[in-house]
């Protein structure tokens, strides 16, 4: 639960990730961590920057309450898999750029992103399966600079990248318990 004190990493740093997985950390697994970075300028939740032969897997993690310029989950290099992860109230939920490895997101949710829920930039490859993005400021799914997408079984609140539309609300569509920014409860 977001309000749980178990496995919490809370920091207040600007232009710096709360947690970074760097080169040399191949075959890394991170599971069940809640991250909040309350820095006021470009905060990042979890950043992956490994070699393209790495195998980094992030599962069952929550990153939340980043300011509008913040990125919840960021993959700058390496083969990374996000499974069952949640990004709430950030600038970008899931972001991949400049990477020679492929990034996978499976059963992930990005809601109340100030900019974009899922974003692929600068020649990166992002494979998204069974994910939901909703109430993003610019677009729920966005591609920049020649990135490659693969979307399978994904939903959004705005229909970007030909995803099936499901509103991010408590009454219809995704039917979350609470979608109010800052107090989200995404229990279906």
N, C-alpha and C positions, 0 to 999 in steps of 0.2 A: 504494500500500500504506500502511496505517496506520503502519507503522514507518519509512516513508521520510522523509528529511529535506527532500525537495523540496516546495516550496509549502506550508510549514508556518507557521501563525500560532499561537503559544502564548503566552497571557497569564495573569495571576493578578489579576483584578479582581472586586470584589464589586458586585452589582446593576448591572452594566454589560456591554454586549455586547463581545465581542472585535472584531467588525466591524459597523458600522452603515452602511446605505445610506439616506440622508436625502432629503427633499424637494429637488427640483431635479436629482436624479440619474436623470431619465427615460432610458429605453432603455439601461439598464445590463446588462452581462453579466459574470458571475463564473463561472469554470470551473476545476475541478481543485484547489481549496484544501482543506487539512486544517486544522481549527480545534480547539483545546483551550483551554478557559478553566477554570483550576483555582481560581478564586475560591471562597471557602467559603460565601458567602451570595448566593443568586439569580443565579448567573452565566448569561450568554447567549452562545451561539456567534455566530450571524449574525442580525441584526435588520434588517427592511425597514420603513421608515416614510416612504413617498413619497406623492405626490398620487394621486388615484384615476385619473388619466389616464396614470400611469407605466406602463412596460413593463419590469419587472425579471425577468431570467432567471438562475437559479442552477443550474448543472449540474455533475455529477461531483464534488461536494463531500462531505467527511466531517466531521462534528462529533462529538466523543467525550469521554468522561470528565468530564462535568459533575456536580456534586454533585446530590443528590436534588431540590433545588429549582430546578435549572437548566433552561433551555429551549435546545434545540439550534438549531432554525430557527424564527424568530418573524416573522410578518408582521402589523404593526399597521395598515398602510394601504397602498393601492396595488395595482395588478394585478401579481401575482407568479406566476412559474412555477418550480417546483422539478422538475428532471429528473435521474434517476439519482443521487439523493443518499442519504446514509446517516447516520442518527442512532443512536449507540450510547451506552448508559450515561448517561442524562440524566434529568431529572425529566419533561419532555415532549419528544417527538421533534420533531414538526411542529405549530406552534400558530398559529392565526390569530384575531384579535379586533378589534373596533371598526373594521373596514375597510369602505370603500365599494366597493373593487375586489374582484375575484374572485381567489382563490388556487387554483392548480392544482398538484397533485403527481402526477407520472407516473414509474413505475418506481422508486419510492423505498422505502426500508426503514427501519423504526424498531424496534430491539430493545433489550431490557433497560432500558426506561424505568421509572423509579420510580413514575410516575403514569400517563401516557397516551402512546401512540405517536403518534396523530394526533388533534388536538383543535381544534374550531371553537367559538368563544365569541362572545357579545354581538352577534348579528345579522349575523355574517360569512357568507361563502359559500366553501365548500371543495369543490373537485372533485378526487376521488382516483381514479386509474386505474392498474391493474396494480401496486399497492403491497402491501407486507407489513408487518404489525406483530405483534410477538410478545414474550411474557414481560413485559408491562407490569404494574405494580403494581395499578392500578385497572381500566383497560380499555384494549384495544388501539386502539379508535376511540371517541371521546366527543364529544357535542354538549351545549353549555351555552347558556342564554339566547337561544333562538330562532334559532340558527344554521341555515344550510341546507347539506345534504350532497348530494353526488352520488358514488356509489361504483360503479365498473365494474371487474370482474375482480380484485377485491381479496381478500386472504387475511389471516387472523389466527390467533393461537393460542387465542383465547377465543370466537370467533364473534360478537363485538359488531357491531351494525348489520347483521345477517344476512350477514356475510362467510363465505366458505368457510373451514372450520377446517383448518389445517395446523400441526402442532406445531412449535415452534422447538427443534429438537434436532439431534443429530449422527446419530441412528439412523433417524428416520422424519419424515414431514411435509416441512418445508422442507429438511431434511438439510444444514444448514450445517456447515462444517468444525469450528468451535469456537464455542459459545454462552456460554462462561463469562464473566460480567461482568468487565470490565477487560482481558480478553485475547481478545475476539471476533475471529473470522475468518469472515466471512459468504460466503466462496467456496462456491458450491453444488457 
